[in-house]
């Protein structure tokens, strides 16, 4: 890589830069300099064409650049370099200086503020000399006085590490300058003080310890400072700007005088504990702190030994709160790790399987509990139905026995709150407080002495103040994917709640993209995956427009996540699960169903044949797909008209009659559509079967009673459900699942089945999937597994996949439809519509003919009138030979219509010419 060589040359270039900066302050911004300053590596390689990366590498290898040979003017950047290959190209292997020097110039193309014009006096086209000039420019921007934030139009995934950091710092500097804060100082006599910074936008307040202007010299208690790895944040920058205005440059140049030894957490790439030495340290303090002044450590035992030595010598040491919390949690986790490793070596024989809870744990469940307890902060991402709730309760119980925790906050979907209370009582006997009622009532409920406090996600947003006032020991997020949007308010608020131990339970911590996994991991360990901008830069692949087209380095991601994430699939513990039988019940559709289905599929085919789809196209496409799927169940779902045609309902009636005759059957019946459940209810009423129903319209307060009736009433044989009503429910009493229709998403199908086929199920589970033959439903059978690859590659530790390509939602839909191989056919002719169209076409043609004839008459009359008005009254009559000649020439330019009448077509340049002609004709006619 080309670099500056001597400090003298650097001074010379900096002098040029300062002179340039002075001139720029008096004049308008130099667009050329601004463009060079914001240029990114990605843009430079693009300017060099398809082999840009190769030319960069060749340039750094074969050329030498002396800073004295670099010139930066107002509109020109010139580099004179010695090409090593040319230098020794002579026959006698002697240097040939005249031939060895190459000059590369850069300037802006006229009228294009971002497009650079490149030239090499030695080569035609792009070459490695230009690559070397670009590399020098990117490396020496600061020395050249061209330091600008990277071009914002370039996606962050295309930035280099240094460019990424420059943009991140520039973004925070911009917010520091534009946002409004209230700043209060604890010591107004010096700039190097502690400040309370309150944001007018969020209402949040943070402590800023200003100790200098260099990165990592100061501290802020905000989450961004702890995670961005920059050593600064908008709050520190804002305080520094205000302080500089107040105290002036000379006062700010006086360094902060540290009077005591302190221990802090360093939030850079080298995350960990560090000592801050006093400004004038004694030898004993320096010796004890040792190398932990310039490097970090996560070895809490080493730090504790140093702290004990400091105390034994009577030296003063200040331990900052975040460092103290880190040490405390680390010491507990070390103790837990030793004991939990013993459990994990042989979970099947460990006595805690039977003694930890009021149930005998399966080996993999005890292993999951030991993993979560030893990690302190962890994600349990087992497949649905494998007992994540009992593992969450077990983790809390183990931490209570071994780490003396006393307060656990469980955040879950509202529909699962009652279930958590029931399972805690069933498995542990610990006290449970459900949060419900008015705001005042909820505030009191958080402050009770209950071991478990259970609230839902929506309440966290409303009740943040009382929640934050409680010293929680452990926070459990059930269905933790609810915080998957890392920029959402819910996600930000939940991440702000403090606790030494955290546990996320989620069968799907990653549903659509890696950003969801990042968010869940950020809650568990905010420093593990680093800053968001670095994470996405490292793992996400985008095109030039910034659209995600894939993910990379997933193998590295798995290794990074390994200490905090544990996932077991159903297949891995299949021997411990009850038997499951899947059966596809194919149904032949009626002709009426097929007719509607064909019409909707034809619409799908017409839309997907387009190259580009508008939002209206996508709306029509989704509607047509939904209609095609609904008619597979019944025509009534589409047109809501009798008579109803549904071979599936007939088959379902037969199946239900047969199953209900077996008194041991408990049935969960699913459909995507509430209207289909309405039709099923009628069939159950005819059979005389007791049932309950749970869909998205049922209020949360009524759901526990409905589930309880199905679970415990032997006469209640069926529960009807939609996807929206089933999230997280345990229905172990059911041994039969009927899917009236197949969902679009494969995860949803497994979620349905997992309601019954889960831990605690003692019977064989039978699944019936009703599929209408020769329809879109049959095609869905072959495509249900298409969305599993990304989740498996990111979460499965044993996976060997390092990269995954993804497509946009529209492209994904196209590909899935292609895989379904839907039939292509001509749509039947709509005779009434055809007649209407033909009549409209005929009317338009007749109208054009009338207008054409009238226009011809008008033009002829107007020209005749013009001749009379403009001609000389004493002029001789027009020569007939001339008229004949003109008529003959005009006839060469005319066509004839179907009736043999002559047509003269006039072509106008544009719409304004047509109006000009009309104005002229109107003027001539008006003179009459």
C-alpha positions, -999 to +999 in steps of 0.1 A: +000+000+000+013+034-009+021+055+023+037+088+032+074+084+039+088+114+058+075+137+085+090+166+065+069+157+035+038+153+057+044+188+071+047+201+036+014+185+025-003+196+057+009+232+049-006+229+015-038+216+031-040+245+056-035+270+028-062+253+008-085+253+038-079+290+044-088+298+008-118+275+010-131+294+040-132+326+019-147+310-011-175+286-018-170+249-013-146+233-038-168+206-054-138+187-067-121+185-033-154+175-017-158+147-042-122+134-036-128+136+002-160+116+001-148+090-024-150+055-011-130+024-020-161+008-035-167+038-058-130+039-068-130+003-078-162+009-098-146+038-116-118+014-126-143-010-142-149-047-138-112-054-128-110-025-103-100-047-074-073-064-094-059-030-106-058-018-070-037-048-059-014-044-089-009-007-082+002-013-047+026-040-058+043-025-088+044+013-082+061+037-058+048+071-049+067+098-032+045+125-015+067+152-031+054+140-065+017+146-054-001+178-064-036+189-054-049+220-070-083+236-072-096+213-100-067+188-105-052+159-086-019+148-101+004+119-091+039+113-106+050+077-098+078+054-106+067+021-120+090-006-107+084-028-138+093+000-162+123+010-140+140-023-146+128-030-181+161-022-199+182-050-214+211-043-191+188-043-161+197-007-154+170+019-143+157+040-171+142+070-152+128+088-183+108+057-192+099+047-157+079+077-145+041+077-151+018+106-145-019+101-135-044+129-133-079+132-120-104+160-125-142+164-125-161+158-157-179+190-168-215+194-153-212+161-133-204+167-097-196+131-088-180+117-120-142+118-121-122+119-153-091+098-151-060+098-173-027+079-173+000+093-198+014+058-201-016+036-207-049+036-226-079+031-205-080+020-169-047+006-155-029-002-123-012+032-123-046+048-117-053+021-091-021+031-073-031+068-075-066+060-060-050+040-032-027+068-023-056+092-023-078+071-001-049+065+023-037+101+025-069+120+026-062+136+060-027+146+051-041+161+019-068+180+038-096+161+021-111+144+051-148+142+044-175+116+055-179+088+029-204+095+002-238+088+018-251+073-014-228+043-010-244+015+011-225+009+044-219-027+033-196-014+005-174+007+029-140-003+041-134-005+079-119+030+080-147+045+058-173+028+080-159+044+111-156+078+094-193+076+084-203+065+119-184+093+136-198+119+111-233+107+117-230+112+154-213+146+149-242+157+128-267+146+154-247+163+181-249+196+162-286+193+151-304+177+180-314+196+211-301+187+245-301+202+280-266+200+296-259+205+334-224+204+348-213+192+382-183+215+382-185+248+362-149+258+369-134+233+345-143+217+312-132+183+325-162+175+346-192+152+348-223+164+330-260+154+329-272+154+293-310+152+287-325+147+253-356+168+243-365+141+217-365+111+240-366+126+275-337+103+285-308+115+306-272+102+306-240+109+325-211+122+304-176+122+320-157+146+298-119+139+301-106+150+267-115+152+231-097+121+218-117+088+213-121+067+245-109+096+267-144+103+279-174+082+289-212+083+284-238+060+300-259+058+268-263+025+250-247+038+218-214+046+236-213+011+251-219-007+217-206+015+188-169+009+195-160+045+185-151+058+219-175+086+216-212+094+210-235+123+201-238+133+238-200+135+243-197+155+211-225+178+220-210+185+255-175+191+239-190+216+215-207+236+242-177+234+265-153+246+238-174+277+232-175+285+269-139+278+279-120+286+247-093+268+229-065+275+254-084+260+283-094+230+263-057+223+255-050+219+292-051+181+298-073+165+324-055+158+356-064+124+371-059+123+408-067+087+416-065+051+402-098+039+387-111+007+371-134+010+341-149-010+312-133-002+278-159-003+251-137-006+220-128-035+199-106-047+228-136-049+251-129-055+288-116-041+321-089-015+322-072+007+348-069+045+346-036+057+362-034+090+380-016+117+360+014+114+383+013+077+394+036+062+420+057+031+411+035+008+432+003+018+414+020+015+380+033-019+389-001-032+401-020-019+371+007-032+348-004-038+312-041-033+319-036+004+313-032-001+275-050-034+270-083-049+282-090-082+300-121-102+306-104-123+332-122-112+364-100-133+386-069-115+375-086-081+381-098-092+416-062-102+425-050-067+415-079-051+434-070-071+466-033-060+462-043-024+458-065-026+490-037-044+510-014-015+502-039+011+513-041+027+478-073+045+467-092+028+439-124+040+423-144+012+405-170+025+381-205+010+384-204-007+349-171-023+358-184-035+392-215-050+376-193-068+350-170-082+377-199-093+399-217-111+370-184-127+358-176-141+393-211-156+396-209-171+361-175-186+368-189-204+398-220-214+379-199-227+350-180-252+371-211-267+385-231-266+352-203-283+333-207-312+357-244-313+348-237-311+310-212-340+311-240-364+319-274-348+321-292-381+317-279-394+351-277-361+370-299-361+401-313-326+393-333-342+365-358-353+392-351-328+420-348-294+404-385-291+395-417-309+403-413-330+371-387-353+356-367-334+331-356-349+299-318-350+295-317-323+268-339-300+289-316-302+319-287-296+295-304-265+282-310-252+318-274-258+326-262-240+295-284-209+301-275-207+338-237-210+331-238-184+303-258-160+325-272-144+294-284-168+267-308-177+239-326-210+239-337-215+203-351-250+204-378-260+179-413-254+190-428-280+213-395-291+229-403-275+263-387-240+263-410-228+290-401-255+315-364-248+306-370-211+314-386-220+347-357-244+355-331-218+347-347-194+371-349-221+398-312-231+393-301-195+396-322-191+427-306-221+443-270-214+432-269-176+427-295-165+451-317-145+426-350-133+440-368-114+412-377-127+377-395-106+351-412-127+323-422-108+292-444-128+269-474-124+245-506-116+263-521-149+253-494-168+272-495-150+306-520-174+322-501-204+308-469-191+325-487-189+358-501-224+355-468-239+345-448-222+373-473-235+398-472-269+382-434-273+380-419-251+408-444-238+433-428-204+432-450-173+436-463-157+405-478-122+399-497-116+366-496-079+357-531-067+347-557-040+354-554-002+355-521+017+354-521+022+392-528-014+398-501-025+374-476-002+392-482-019+425-481-054+410-445-049+397-434-040+433-447-072+450-424-098+464-434-124+439-406-145+425-420-144+390-437-113+376-454-119+342-463-091+319-469-088+281-448-068+255-474-040+252-473-034+289-435-028+289-440+003+268-467+017+291-451+007+324-414+014+318-410+036+349-423+011+375-404-017+357-371+001+358-376+009+395-374-028+404-340-045+407-347-075+385-322-104+388-334-123+356-354-112+326-370-139+304-383-130+270-408-156+258-414-156+220-383-133+220-386-127+182-412-100+192-382-076+196-367-086+162-369-051+147-338-036+163-348+000+156-384-004+170-395+013+202-404-020+218-370-034+211-352-003+224-372-001+256-368-038+265-331-036+259-329-007+283-342-027+313-313-037+335-307-071+350-275-092+355-291-123+339-311-126+307-328-154+288-345-154+255-369-182+245-377-184+208-382-211+183-377-186+156-351-160+166-345-155+129-375-155+106-366-133+076-332-117+079-301-115+101-312-082+116-336-101+137-310-123+152-288-092+158-316-076+178-322-107+200-284-111+205-281-074+215-306-079+243-286-109+256-251-095+252-249-060+237-212-063+230-210-098+214-219-088+178-205-052+181-222-022+166-250-025+141-231-008+113-202-032+117-224-062+119-243-055+087-211-044+069-196-077+077-224-101+072-249-086+047-243-085+009-261-057-010-263-046-046-253-011-058-288+002-048-284-011-012-309-040-016-300-071+003-290-100-020-274-123+004-254-130+036-218-140+042-194-152+068-222-171+085-196-196+098-179-168+117-213-157+130-221-192+143-188-193+162-194-159+177-229-169+188-219-204+201-213-193+238-248-177+241-270-196+218-283-232+221-306-247+195-319-283+193-341-294+165-369-318+168-349-344+148-321-342+173-343-352+202-368-373+182-362-404+203-375-385+233-406-372+216-439-391+211-446-408+178-461-386+151-479-397+120-484-373+091-511-381+065-520-361+034-558-364+026-563-355-010-597-342-021-610-339-057-625-304-062-659-298-077-661-283-112-674-251-096-644-248-074-621-255-104-637-228-125-630-201-099-596-215-092-587-214-129-598-178-132-577-167-102-546-186-114-550-170-148-548-136-131-517-148-113-501-159-146-509-125-163-494-105-135-463-126-130-455-124-167-448-087-163-412-077-161-419-051-134-447-052-108-463-021-093-478-019-059-512-024-074-500-055-093-487-070-060-520-062-043-540-079-071-515-108-071-519-115-034-556-112-036-558-137-065-535-161-047-557-158-016-588-164-036-573-195-053-564-209-019-598-201-004-618-217-031-598-249-025-618-250+008-652-238-005-667-215-031-686-198-002-653-183+011-649-165-022-684-154-032-704-159+000-733-173-020-754-204-018-754-230-030-720-238-016-696-261-034-670-278-013-657-313-017-633-306+012-661-299+037-677-332+026-645-351+032-639-333+065-674-343+077-665-379+070-632-376+087-646-359+118-674-384+121-649-412+121-625-396+145-651-385+170-664-420+172-631-428+189-636-415+224-598-411+229-596-384+202-590-348+211-588-327+179-572-294+170-586-281+137-568-252+119-578-230+090-563-198+077-598-182+074-624-176+101-651-180+074-640-215+069-643-222+106-678-209+104-686-236+078-669-263+099-690-252+129-721-260+109-708-295+102-699-301+139-733-290+149-749-316+125-726-343+140-736-333+175-700-327+187-691-303+214-663-278+205-647-245+213-632-219+191-602-197+195-593-171+167-577-137+166-610-120+175-614-137+209-604-113+237-573-123+257-593-125+290-616-152+275-589-174+261-577-192+292-613-204+299-616-217+263-583-235+265-592-249+299-625-263+286-608-281+257-580-295+279-601-307+308-637-312+296-639-348+282-671-339+263-653-310+244-636-329+216-626-302+191-609-268+193-612-247+161-583-223+156-567-198+133-530-191+132-536-158+150-553-176+179-527-203+185-494-186+192-475-203+220-504-225+233-497-259+249-525-284+240-509-316+251-544-332+257-548-331+219-536-361+199-550-351+165-543-321+143-563-314+112-551-287+088-581-277+066-557-258+044-519-254+041-503-221+052-480-202+029-451-202+055-436-236+065-429-224+100-466-217+105-474-253+097-450-266+123-463-241+148-497-255+143-486-291+148-464-281+178-495-272+197-501-309+203-468-326+193-447-313+221-431-323+254-457-335+278-476-354+251-479-390+261-499-402+231-492-407+195-501-376+175-518-379+141-517-350+116-541-348+087-533-323+060-563-318+037-551-310+002-573-302-029-559-320-059-548-302-091-548-268-073-524-244-057-526-264-025-510-294-041-482-272-053-477-258-018-467-293-006-435-291-026-425-256-016-431-254+022-395-259+031-381-231+009-375-206+037-355-228+061-319-224+046-310-190+062-323-199+097-305-233+096-272-217+084-272-191+111-285-210+141-273-246+135-238-248+150-230-279+130-239-263+097-212-260+070-230-232+050-210-200+049-231-179+025-268-177+016-284-158-013-317-141-008-341-123-030-366-095-025-401-103-015-413-099-050-386-121-065-392-147-038-428-148-047-420-152-084-396-181-077-421-199-054-448-196-081-424-209-107-415-239-085-452-246-081-455-249-119-490-235-119-509-243-151-508-219-180-539-216-201-560-191-222-586-174-203-622-180-215-636-153-237-660-130-219-686-125-246-704-096-230-671-078-224-660-085-259-692-070-274-687-039-252-651-036-263-660-039-300-687-013-297-664+011-279-637+005-306-663+012-334-675+044-317-640+056-314-633+049-351-664+067-362-656+097-340-621+099-355-636+098-390-659+126-383-632+146-367-608+139-396-634+150-422-643+181-402-606+189-398-600+186-435-629+209-443-617+233-417-582+234-430-593+238-466-617+266-457-591+283-435-564+281-463-589+293-488-598+322-465-562+329-459-556+332-496-584+357-500-574+378-470-537+378-476-537+379-514-535+411-536-570+420-550-554+433-581-532+402-586-537+381-617-555+348-613-534+318-603-519+300-632-537+267-637-506+249-647-490+257-614-520+244-595-519+212-616-483+208-607-488+213-570-518+190-570-497+163-586-470+166-560-494+166-531-511+135-544-478+117-539-481+123-501-517+112-496-534+079-487-570+068-494-594+056-467-616+025-471-641+046-492-615+059-516-614+094-502-580+111-502-562+115-468-534+139-461-516+131-429-499+161-411-472+153-386-466+179-359-434+180-338-451+180-304-483+189-286-474+226-285-472+226-323-508+213-325-520+242-303-500+266-324-517+254-355-551+256-338-543+292-328-534+302-363-566+287-378-587+303-351-570+337-359-576+333-396-612+323-391-618+351-366-609+376-393-640+366-411 
